[in-house]
Amino acid sequence: MLRLSDIKLPLNHTDDELRAAIVNRLAIAPGDLRGFTVFKRSYDARKKSDIQLIYLLDVELDSTLEAQLLEKFSNQHFVQPSPDTTYKFVAQAPSGFPNAYQKRPLIIGFGPCGILAALMLAQMGLKPIVLERGPDVRQRTKDTWGLWRDGKLNTESNVQYGEGGAGTFSDGKLYSQVKDKRFLGRKVLEEFVKAGAPEEILYVSKPHIGTFKLVKMVETMRAEIIRLGGEIRFNCKVETIHRKHNEQVSADASENEKEGQITGVTLSNGETLYSKHIILAIGHSARDSFQMLLDQGVYIEPKPFSIGFRIEHPQSVIDKARFGKFAGHPILGAADYKLVHHCDDGRTVYSFCMCPGGTVVASASEEGGVVTNGMSQYSRNERNANSAIVVGIEPEKDYPEHVLAGIDLQRALEKTAYLLGGENYHAPAQLVGDFLQNKPSTDLGTVTPSYQPGIKLGDLSQALPEFAINAIREAIPAFDRQIHGFAMKDAILTGIETRTSSPICIRRDKDFASINTAGLYPAGEGAGYAGGILSAAIDGIKVAEAVALDILKPQ
């Protein structure tokens, strides 16, 4: 087959027009085209009066004609051989696994990274054991709604903790900027489709799933892992990892073991599980686990993250600004945006986790703190668009005190937001117009905030450091020049967003293991190696491959 790129057609084109475009581009007879599939479809909305769809296609022709066309277009980028996107397993366990010399691998955490790591290990016959501190996704959903509806927080079952991870209660966006020469992202999307995701996620440029569909998919993938011999334990919090220190290692130990070999974990119920291969997929909010790892001697370093607010506009305002007369077109759906502003003082403000047609959700995991996030369903048909507007911060400049100082900063800001919101998990909020004029808000305008259990209007300048407030005030008018209406006075800012990414990085080597703890494989968002569902899942695959190769290497 041939890979044909950069086919552009008007938004309302017909199937016959797409076939004709293929025939014309290749200069072939209509009868020569045996068939084609859409590998990717995106759109170009820079000219709102003439939005174009852009196709990447796999075209089926006679093999002789394919060879002739490859030679004819050898100097043209738009015709290439179709690449093989089939996933190739790096290893396969023998039927007798595990044996007397081998232990089953452990996975701590069952979010996107942990799920894909477990699924991959199970498909390779390695029968992983998954340890998830929270409950299954159905119970977790009930507990999460308990906070949203009644203001009752369960600190072990919420938006951050439980089966599916934080990605379950999100927009379900499935795109990333990861360089993916092996098509691992394709493998992730194919597994999601097998589990019940819409098939369109395989070809649309900005695929998403939404919370309700994610819940069902997570259950299906869990069942497949179990069917393949894996084991998943809920409400199993890891209290301690066991790591050989130098004085505990025998003289004939391997070099890796002398550096500190992982040997197992102890759970909160007192049970100890032994393994020399542990994948750490704990997510970016597992603060107590970060402290435990640091106490056990695992190398951790601080990393940059971002802080800010959620902003809500009527979705119709964003649709019109982005799509003009084509706003509401079913192929385009609810419009999104991606914005960046470099401030005069050197700070950077940007939009993050934009949720078209969604809601702002309560995402606290610790008592006495308020945290926001964004969520959409597959339909994206809620009244408002929302996005985080956040300011980048750095350890050296903003939290240099110690390795976990970023967590201290997060907690302090979340506590302030809790106090400003009324100490009942309501969130502090302010109209954009009032925020820009530096005056408290007392009444809502035309935009109804979506955050539950509720908001308290006031002055958000008290919720973040002065440099962050100044940066966001500078950025919003700049964003308005790109998205007309972005600075509308009735838009709502809701505070605060602190869990944009992990505040730490658990450094690993080229084999994906911790640089000072052999057998411990830090992975996903919590370890500092991903920034969303797809990138976390891809990292889960990479780490699972490394574990499989190490377990199955010749003795």
Residue pairs with C-beta under 8 A, 6 or more apart in sequence:
1 58
1 59
1 60
1 61
1 66
1 81
1 82
2 26
2 58
2 59
2 61
2 66
2 69
2 70
2 79
2 80
2 81
2 82
3 39
3 56
3 57
3 58
3 59
3 79
3 80
3 81
3 82
3 83
4 22
4 25
4 26
4 36
4 55
4 56
4 57
4 58
4 59
4 78
4 79
5 55
5 56
5 57
5 77
5 78
5 80
6 54
6 56
6 78
7 18
7 21
7 22
7 25
7 54
7 55
7 56
7 57
8 44
8 52
8 53
8 54
8 55
9 17
9 18
9 21
9 52
9 53
9 55
10 50
10 51
10 52
10 53
11 43
11 51
11 52
11 53
11 326
11 329
11 331
11 332
13 53
18 55
19 30
19 33
19 36
20 30
22 33
22 36
22 57
22 59
23 29
23 30
23 32
23 33
25 78
26 59
26 69
26 79
28 61
28 65
28 69
32 61
32 62
32 65
33 59
33 60
33 61
34 60
34 61
34 62
35 59
35 60
36 57
36 58
36 59
36 60
37 57
37 58
38 55
38 56
38 57
38 203
39 56
39 57
39 58
39 203
40 55
40 56
40 203
40 204
40 205
41 53
41 54
41 55
41 56
41 203
41 204
41 205
42 53
42 54
42 204
42 205
42 206
43 51
43 52
43 53
43 54
43 205
43 331
43 332
44 51
44 52
44 54
45 51
45 322
45 323
45 326
45 332
48 322
48 323
48 324
48 325
48 326
49 324
49 325
51 323
51 326
51 329
51 332
53 331
58 82
61 69
69 79
70 79
70 80
70 81
73 79
83 183
85 183
85 186
87 183
87 184
87 186
87 187
87 190
89 123
89 124
90 124
90 545
90 548
90 549
91 124
91 545
91 548
91 549
91 552
92 124
92 125
92 552
93 124
93 125
93 126
93 127
93 548
93 551
93 552
94 125
95 125
97 125
97 126
97 127
98 104
98 127
101 555
102 551
103 274
103 275
103 276
103 277
104 126
104 127
104 128
104 129
104 231
104 275
105 121
105 126
105 128
105 129
105 275
105 277
105 278
105 279
105 547
105 551
106 128
106 129
106 130
106 131
106 264
106 265
106 273
106 275
106 277
106 278
106 279
107 114
107 117
107 118
107 121
107 128
107 129
107 130
107 131
107 278
107 279
107 281
108 114
108 131
108 238
108 265
108 278
108 279
108 280
108 281
108 282
108 289
109 130
109 131
109 132
109 133
109 165
109 280
109 281
109 282
109 283
109 286
109 524
109 526
110 118
110 130
110 132
110 163
110 164
110 165
110 222
110 232
110 281
111 164
111 165
111 166
111 167
111 168
111 281
111 283
111 524
111 525
111 536
112 164
112 165
112 167
112 524
112 533
112 534
112 536
112 537
112 540
113 165
113 281
113 523
113 524
113 525
113 530
113 536
113 537
113 539
113 540
113 543
114 130
114 132
114 165
114 279
114 281
114 523
114 524
114 540
115 164
115 165
115 218
115 221
115 222
115 225
115 537
115 540
116 188
116 191
116 536
116 537
116 538
116 540
116 541
116 544
117 128
117 279
117 281
117 523
117 540
117 541
117 543
117 544
117 547
118 128
118 130
118 225
118 230
118 232
118 544
119 191
119 221
119 224
119 225
120 540
120 541
120 544
120 545
120 548
121 127
121 128
121 230
121 544
121 547
121 548
122 128
122 224
122 225
122 228
122 229
122 230
123 228
124 544
124 548
125 228
125 229
126 547
126 548
126 551
127 228
127 229
127 230
127 231
128 225
128 230
128 231
128 279
129 230
129 231
129 232
129 233
129 273
129 275
130 225
130 230
130 231
130 232
130 233
131 233
131 236
131 237
131 238
131 265
131 267
131 273
132 162
132 163
132 232
132 233
132 234
132 235
132 236
133 156
133 161
133 235
133 236
133 237
133 238
133 286
134 140
134 156
134 157
134 158
134 161
134 162
134 163
134 234
134 235
135 143
135 156
135 157
135 162
135 163
135 234
135 235
136 162
136 163
136 219
136 222
136 234
137 162
137 163
137 164
137 168
137 215
137 218
137 219
138 215
138 219
139 157
139 162
140 157
140 158
140 161
140 162
140 163
140 164
140 168
141 215
143 154
143 157
143 158
143 162
144 157
144 158
144 159
144 162
144 169
146 152
146 153
146 154
147 153
147 154
147 158
147 362
147 364
147 425
147 453
148 361
148 362
148 452
148 453
149 452
149 453
150 453
151 424
151 425
151 426
151 453
153 364
153 365
153 367
153 425
155 161
155 365
155 366
155 367
156 162
156 235
156 237
158 363
158 364
158 365
159 166
159 169
159 361
159 362
159 363
159 364
159 365
159 373
160 166
160 283
160 285
160 363
160 365
160 499
161 283
161 285
161 286
161 365
162 168
163 218
163 222
163 234
164 214
164 215
164 218
165 283
165 536
166 283
166 284
166 285
166 363
166 373
166 499
166 525
167 214
167 532
167 533
167 536
168 211
168 214
168 215
168 218
169 211
169 361
169 363
169 373
169 375
170 211
170 353
170 355
170 373
170 374
170 375
170 376
170 533
171 208
171 210
171 353
171 354
171 355
171 356
171 358
171 374
171 375
171 376
171 380
172 208
172 209
172 210
172 211
172 213
172 214
172 376
172 378
172 533
173 206
173 207
173 208
173 353
173 532
173 533
173 534
174 188
174 189
174 192
174 201
174 207
174 208
174 209
174 533
174 534
175 205
175 206
175 207
175 532
175 534
176 185
176 531
176 532
176 534
176 535
176 538
177 535
178 185
178 534
178 535
178 538
180 186
180 538
184 538
184 541
184 542
185 534
185 538
186 202
187 541
188 534
188 537
188 538
188 541
189 197
189 201
189 202
189 207
189 534
190 202
191 221
192 201
192 209
192 217
193 199
193 201
193 202
194 220
194 224
195 216
195 217
195 218
195 220
195 221
195 224
196 213
196 216
196 217
196 220
197 209
197 213
197 217
198 209
198 213
198 378
200 207
201 207
201 208
201 209
206 336
208 376
208 378
208 380
209 217
209 378
210 376
210 377
210 378
210 379
210 380
211 375
211 376
211 377
212 377
212 378
213 378
222 232
225 232
226 232
236 267
236 268
236 269
237 267
237 268
238 265
238 266
238 267
238 268
238 289
238 292
239 265
239 266
239 267
239 268
239 292
240 265
240 266
240 292
240 296
241 262
241 264
241 265
241 278
241 292
241 293
241 296
241 298
241 520
242 262
242 263
242 264
242 265
242 266
242 272
243 260
243 261
243 262
243 263
243 296
243 297
243 298
243 517
243 520
244 253
244 257
244 260
244 261
244 263
245 260
245 297
246 258
246 260
249 257
249 258
249 261
253 261
256 518
256 519
257 518
259 516
259 517
259 518
260 297
260 516
260 517
260 518
261 276
261 517
261 518
261 519
262 275
262 276
262 277
262 278
262 517
262 518
262 519
262 520
263 274
263 275
263 276
263 519
264 272
264 273
264 274
264 275
264 278
265 272
265 273
265 275
265 278
266 272
267 273
275 519
276 518
276 519
277 519
277 521
277 547
277 550
277 551
278 519
278 520
278 521
279 521
279 523
279 540
279 543
279 544
279 547
280 293
280 506
280 520
280 521
280 522
280 523
280 526
280 527
281 523
281 524
281 526
281 527
281 536
281 540
281 543
282 289
282 524
282 526
282 527
283 524
283 525
283 526
284 499
284 501
284 502
284 503
284 525
284 526
285 365
285 499
285 526
286 526
287 366
287 404
287 407
287 411
289 526
290 300
290 404
290 407
290 504
290 526
291 404
293 300
293 506
294 300
294 403
294 404
297 516
297 517
298 506
298 514
298 516
298 517
298 520
299 506
299 507
299 514
299 515
299 516
299 517
300 403
300 404
300 504
300 505
300 506
300 507
301 403
301 504
301 505
301 507
302 395
302 399
302 403
302 404
302 405
302 406
302 503
302 504
302 505
303 395
303 406
303 501
303 502
303 503
303 504
303 505
303 528
304 392
304 393
304 394
304 395
305 392
305 393
305 406
305 498
305 500
305 501
305 502
305 503
306 350
306 352
306 388
306 390
306 391
306 392
306 393
306 497
306 500
306 501
307 390
307 391
307 393
307 409
307 410
307 413
307 464
307 468
307 496
307 497
307 498
307 500
308 349
308 352
308 388
308 389
308 390
308 391
308 464
308 468
308 472
308 496
308 497
308 500
309 372
309 388
309 389
309 390
309 460
309 463
309 464
309 472
309 493
309 494
309 495
309 496
309 497
310 360
310 372
310 373
310 374
310 386
310 387
310 388
310 389
310 451
310 493
310 494
310 495
310 497
311 386
311 387
311 388
311 389
311 432
311 476
311 491
311 492
311 493
311 494
312 360
312 384
312 385
312 386
312 447
312 449
312 450
312 491
312 492
312 494
313 384
313 385
313 386
313 447
313 485
313 486
313 488
313 491
314 383
314 384
314 385
314 446
314 447
315 334
315 335
315 356
315 357
315 382
315 383
315 384
315 385
316 327
317 385
317 485
317 488
318 334
318 335
318 336
318 337
318 356
318 385
318 483
318 485
319 327
319 328
319 334
319 335
320 327
320 485
321 335
321 483
321 484
321 485
321 486
322 335
322 336
322 337
322 483
323 329
323 332
323 335
326 332
327 335
333 356
333 380
334 356
334 357
334 380
334 381
334 385
335 356
335 385
336 354
336 356
336 385
337 351
337 354
337 387
337 482
337 483
338 350
338 351
338 354
339 350
339 351
339 475
339 479
339 482
339 483
339 486
340 348
340 349
340 350
340 351
341 348
341 349
341 350
341 474
341 475
341 478
341 479
342 348
343 349
343 470
343 471
343 474
343 475
344 474
345 467
345 470
345 471
347 391
347 392
347 467
347 468
347 471
348 391
348 392
349 389
349 390
349 391
349 392
349 471
349 472
349 474
349 475
350 389
350 390
350 392
351 387
351 388
351 389
351 479
352 387
352 388
352 389
352 390
352 497
352 500
353 373
353 374
353 387
353 388
353 500
354 374
354 385
354 386
354 387
354 388
355 374
355 375
355 376
355 380
355 385
355 386
355 387
356 376
356 380
356 385
357 376
357 377
357 379
357 380
357 381
357 382
357 383
357 384
357 385
358 374
358 375
358 376
358 377
358 380
358 382
358 384
358 385
358 386
358 450
359 374
359 375
359 376
359 382
359 384
359 386
359 450
359 451
359 452
360 372
360 373
360 374
360 375
360 386
360 427
360 449
360 450
360 451
360 494
361 372
361 373
361 374
361 375
361 451
361 452
362 370
362 371
362 372
362 425
362 427
362 451
362 452
362 453
363 371
363 372
363 373
363 499
364 370
364 371
364 414
364 425
365 371
366 411
366 414
368 415
368 418
368 423
369 411
369 414
369 415
369 417
369 418
370 414
370 417
370 418
370 421
370 425
370 426
370 427
370 428
370 495
370 496
371 414
371 417
371 496
371 497
371 498
371 499
372 388
372 427
372 451
372 494
372 495
372 496
372 497
373 497
373 499
374 386
374 387
374 388
376 382
382 450
383 448
383 450
384 447
384 448
384 450
386 450
388 497
388 500
389 472
389 475
389 476
389 479
389 493
390 497
390 500
391 464
391 467
391 468
391 471
391 472
393 399
393 409
393 468
395 405
395 406
398 409
398 465
399 405
399 406
399 408
399 409
399 503
401 408
403 504
404 503
404 504
406 503
406 504
407 503
407 504
409 503
410 498
410 499
410 503
413 463
413 464
413 496
413 498
414 496
414 498
416 462
416 463
416 496
417 427
417 428
417 463
417 495
417 496
418 425
420 428
420 456
420 458
420 460
420 462
420 463
420 495
421 427
421 428
421 455
421 456
422 456
424 453
425 453
426 453
426 454
426 455
426 456
427 451
427 454
427 455
427 456
427 494
427 495
427 496
428 455
428 456
428 458
428 460
428 463
428 494
428 495
428 496
429 441
429 449
429 451
429 455
429 456
429 457
429 458
429 460
429 492
429 493
429 494
429 495
430 440
430 441
430 457
430 458
430 459
430 460
430 492
430 493
431 441
431 444
431 445
431 457
431 489
431 490
431 491
431 492
431 493
432 476
432 487
432 488
432 489
432 490
432 491
432 492
432 493
433 445
433 487
433 488
433 489
433 490
433 491
434 440
434 441
434 489
435 441
435 460
435 461
435 472
435 473
435 476
435 493
436 473
436 476
436 477
436 487
438 461
438 473
439 459
440 457
440 458
440 459
441 457
441 458
441 459
442 457
443 457
444 457
444 490
444 492
445 489
445 490
446 490
447 488
447 490
447 491
447 492
449 455
449 492
449 494
451 494
455 492
455 494
460 469
460 493
460 495
461 469
463 495
463 496
464 472
464 495
464 496
476 486
476 487
477 487
479 486
479 487
480 486
480 487
501 525
501 528
501 531
502 525
502 526
502 527
502 528
504 528
505 527
505 528
505 529
506 514
506 522
506 526
506 527
506 528
507 514
507 515
507 522
508 514
508 515
508 521
508 522
508 527
508 529
509 515
511 546
511 550
512 521
512 523
512 542
512 543
512 546
512 547
513 519
513 520
513 521
513 546
513 550
514 520
514 521
514 522
519 550
521 543
521 546
521 547
522 528
522 529
523 529
523 530
523 536
523 539
523 540
523 542
523 543
524 530
524 536
524 539
524 540
525 531
525 532
525 536
529 539
530 536
530 538
530 539
